[in-house]
Amino acid sequence: MAIRLKAARVNAQMTRDEVREEMLKRGFKTAVSTLVSWEAERTFPTAIEFKALCDIYGCGMGDIVVPDSLTKK
C-alpha cells in the first residue's frame, strides 16, 4: 500500500527541518516551505529529489503515492 510524502516522513520519525538537513547533505538546497508544498501536493519534487527523499525515509519509490495530476496526460 502506497503512502503520502508526509506519512513517509512521520513514519521515519523525522521533522521537516531534519529532512531539509539530510537533503542538504545530498546536495539539495530544499527549504522547509518546499517540503510543506510537496507534502500538501501543491508541487512535487523532481525525480532525483524524490529518490533522495525515499532514501532518507527508508522506503522505495513505489511506496509513495504520486499525485494524480502528475500521472494523467
N, CA, C and O of each residue as an XYZ file, in Angstrom:
292
protein
N       0.842     -1.187      0.000
C       0.000      0.000      0.000
C       0.881      1.242      0.000
O       1.785      1.373      0.825
N       0.615      2.138     -0.918
C       1.404      3.366     -1.029
C       0.930      4.403     -0.009
O      -0.246      4.454      0.351
N       1.868      5.219      0.442
C       1.560      6.271      1.414
C       1.978      7.624      0.848
O       2.703      7.690     -0.145
N       1.537      8.661      1.457
C       1.867     10.025      1.015
C       3.206     10.452      1.617
O       3.710      9.842      2.560
N       3.766     11.520      1.043
C       5.076     12.006      1.499
C       5.090     12.339      2.987
O       6.038     11.992      3.691
N       4.054     13.003      3.466
C       4.032     13.373      4.885
C       4.040     12.129      5.761
O       4.744     12.082      6.769
N       3.261     11.120      5.380
C       3.215      9.881      6.166
C       4.573      9.197      6.164
O       4.988      8.637      7.179
N       5.267      9.237      5.035
C       6.605      8.623      4.963
C       7.562      9.330      5.922
O       8.359      8.682      6.601
N       7.481     10.664      5.976
C       8.341     11.429      6.886
C       8.005     11.119      8.338
O       8.897     10.898      9.156
N       6.723     11.105      8.650
C       6.290     10.818     10.022
C       6.701      9.396     10.416
O       7.170      9.170     11.531
N       6.523      8.439      9.498
C       6.925      7.062      9.779
C       8.429      6.943     10.028
O       8.880      6.092     10.794
N       9.195      7.814      9.365
C      10.646      7.831      9.565
C      11.027      8.592     10.836
O      12.205      8.692     11.177
N      10.026      9.123     11.528
C      10.207      9.883     12.769
C      11.156     11.060     12.574
O      12.095     11.261     13.345
N      10.887     11.832     11.520
C      11.723     12.989     11.203
C      10.882     14.251     11.144
O       9.716     14.223     10.750
N      11.494     15.357     11.542
C      10.865     16.653     11.365
C      11.215     17.165      9.969
O      12.120     16.643      9.318
N      10.503     18.173      9.523
C      10.820     18.762      8.217
C      12.225     19.363      8.233
O      12.942     19.289      7.234
N      12.616     19.944      9.339
C      13.956     20.529      9.408
C      15.031     19.447      9.303
O      16.072     19.670      8.685
N      14.792     18.289      9.892
C      15.749     17.183      9.774
C      15.833     16.698      8.327
O      16.913     16.370      7.835
N      14.686     16.657      7.653
C      14.686     16.255      6.240
C      15.451     17.286      5.417
O      16.238     16.928      4.540
N      15.218     18.566      5.701
C      15.940     19.631      4.993
C      17.441     19.451      5.154
O      18.189     19.584      4.186
N      17.888     19.150      6.363
C      19.314     18.948      6.620
C      19.853     17.738      5.854
O      20.952     17.792      5.301
N      19.089     16.655      5.821
C      19.506     15.458      5.086
C      19.566     15.723      3.582
O      20.465     15.240      2.894
N      18.608     16.488      3.086
C      18.623     16.847      1.658
C      19.861     17.692      1.352
O      20.494     17.510      0.312
N      20.204     18.604      2.245
C      21.387     19.448      2.061
C      22.649     18.592      2.008
O      23.540     18.855      1.200
N      22.734     17.577      2.856
C      23.886     16.669      2.844
C      24.026     15.959      1.494
O      25.123     15.565      1.098
N      22.893     15.802      0.795
C      22.893     15.130     -0.507
C      23.004     16.124     -1.660
O      22.907     15.745     -2.828
N      23.207     17.393     -1.324
C      23.428     18.408     -2.351
C      22.185     19.156     -2.814
O      22.238     19.882     -3.807
N      21.064     18.990     -2.106
C      19.827     19.668     -2.478
C      19.532     20.781     -1.483
O      19.446     20.533     -0.280
N      19.378     21.999     -1.975
C      19.002     23.118     -1.112
C      17.481     23.198     -1.099
O      16.867     23.878     -1.921
N      16.894     22.487     -0.150
C      15.439     22.367     -0.054
C      14.955     23.124      1.170
O      15.362     22.821      2.292
N      14.092     24.101      0.962
C      13.536     24.868      2.070
C      12.427     24.072      2.748
O      11.791     23.223      2.123
N      12.206     24.347      4.010
C      11.110     23.705      4.737
C       9.791     24.020      4.035
O       8.913     23.160      3.958
N       9.643     25.234      3.527
C       8.404     25.598      2.824
C       8.200     24.742      1.568
O       7.065     24.468      1.179
N       9.284     24.329      0.948
C       9.188     23.440     -0.212
C       8.694     22.066      0.220
O       7.861     21.463     -0.456
N       9.207     21.570      1.345
C       8.738     20.289      1.875
C       7.249     20.346      2.196
O       6.515     19.392      1.935
N       6.808     21.458      2.759
C       5.386     21.644      3.070
C       4.568     21.577      1.782
O       3.518     20.936      1.745
N       5.041     22.229      0.739
C       4.347     22.238     -0.548
C       4.273     20.835     -1.153
O       3.242     20.435     -1.692
N       5.379     20.095     -1.057
C       5.381     18.712     -1.554
C       4.400     17.860     -0.777
O       3.651     17.081     -1.367
N       4.397     17.997      0.543
C       3.511     17.189      1.376
C       2.042     17.533      1.150
O       1.177     16.670      1.294
N       1.754     18.778      0.799
C       0.383     19.209      0.514
C      -0.004     18.919     -0.938
O      -1.138     19.176     -1.344
N       0.931     18.387     -1.711
C       0.748     18.041     -3.120
C       0.414     19.248     -3.991
O      -0.247     19.116     -5.021
N       0.879     20.434     -3.567
C       0.761     21.626     -4.420
C       1.830     21.571     -5.501
O       1.614     22.008     -6.631
N       2.992     21.023     -5.133
C       4.087     20.790     -6.069
C       4.643     19.409     -5.754
O       4.246     18.782     -4.772
N       5.562     18.935     -6.590
C       6.147     17.621     -6.358
C       7.632     17.697     -6.659
O       8.036     18.423     -7.568
N       8.451     16.967     -5.923
C       9.896     17.015     -6.170
C      10.247     16.448     -7.542
O       9.479     15.694     -8.141
N      11.420     16.828     -8.019
C      11.928     16.227     -9.250
C      12.202     14.751     -8.972
O      12.189     14.322     -7.819
N      12.444     13.990    -10.006
C      12.716     12.561     -9.833
C      13.937     12.332     -8.939
O      13.944     11.421     -8.111
N      14.959     13.154     -9.109
C      16.181     13.000     -8.305
C      15.906     13.359     -6.845
O      16.379     12.673     -5.938
N      15.147     14.427     -6.615
C      14.780     14.807     -5.249
C      13.893     13.736     -4.613
O      14.038     13.411     -3.434
N      12.974     13.194     -5.415
C      12.071     12.152     -4.936
C      12.855     10.919     -4.499
O      12.564     10.333     -3.456
N      13.840     10.528     -5.287
C      14.693      9.384     -4.946
C      15.434      9.652     -3.642
O      15.530      8.770     -2.789
N      15.961     10.870     -3.482
C      16.667     11.232     -2.249
C      15.732     11.154     -1.042
O      16.120     10.657      0.015
N      14.504     11.645     -1.199
C      13.535     11.577     -0.097
C      13.255     10.122      0.286
O      13.210      9.784      1.469
N      13.070      9.270     -0.713
C      12.809      7.859     -0.433
C      13.989      7.233      0.306
O      13.795      6.445      1.231
N      15.197      7.575     -0.095
C      16.386      7.076      0.600
C      16.403      7.556      2.053
O      16.693      6.783      2.966
N      16.096      8.817      2.251
C      16.075      9.399      3.600
C      15.006      8.715      4.454
O      15.240      8.409      5.624
N      13.841      8.482      3.867
C      12.722      7.883      4.605
C      12.837      6.366      4.725
O      12.082      5.743      5.471
N      13.774      5.774      3.998
C      13.964      4.331      4.069
C      12.868      3.538      3.373
O      12.475      2.465      3.831
N      12.379      4.080      2.259
C      11.335      3.374      1.516
C      11.659      3.402      0.020
O      12.545      4.135     -0.421
N      10.948      2.615     -0.732
C      11.141      2.594     -2.169
C      10.288      3.645     -2.857
O       9.319      4.142     -2.284
N      10.651      3.979     -4.078
C       9.895      4.992     -4.817
C       8.453      4.547     -5.064
O       7.558      5.386     -5.167
N       8.223      3.246     -5.159
C       6.874      2.731     -5.364
C       6.022      2.741     -4.110
O       4.822      2.475     -4.163
N       6.649      3.052     -2.975
C       5.920      3.086     -1.705
C       5.207      4.416     -1.469
O       4.381      4.528     -0.564
N       5.527      5.423     -2.282
C       4.971      6.767     -2.108
C       3.932      7.031     -3.192
O       4.159      6.721     -4.361
N       2.794      7.603     -2.807
C       1.744      7.976     -3.746
C       2.218      9.156     -4.587
O       2.711     10.155     -4.064
N       2.058      9.017     -5.901
C       2.332     10.127     -6.814
C       0.982     10.770     -7.126
O       0.050     10.075     -7.528
N       0.864     12.094     -6.947
C      -0.426     12.759     -7.180
C      -0.969     12.489     -8.589
O      -0.215     12.425     -9.560
N      -2.285     12.336     -8.674
C      -2.947     12.087     -9.950
C      -2.603     13.121    -11.001
O      -2.497     12.798    -12.184
N      -2.429     14.355    -10.581
C      -2.138     15.424    -11.535
C      -0.831     15.186    -12.277
O      -0.629     15.740    -13.358
N       0.056     14.377    -11.721
C       1.325     14.086    -12.384
C       1.266     12.831    -13.244
O       2.118     12.625    -14.109
N       0.270     11.999    -13.010
C       0.188     10.750    -13.754
C      -0.776     10.824    -14.928
O      -0.726      9.981    -15.823
N      -1.660     11.827    -14.935
C      -2.622     11.989    -16.035
C      -1.987     12.820    -17.153
O      -1.212     13.743    -16.903
N      -2.331     12.473    -18.364
C      -1.798     13.218    -19.511
C      -2.886     13.897    -20.264
O      -2.622     14.570    -21.260
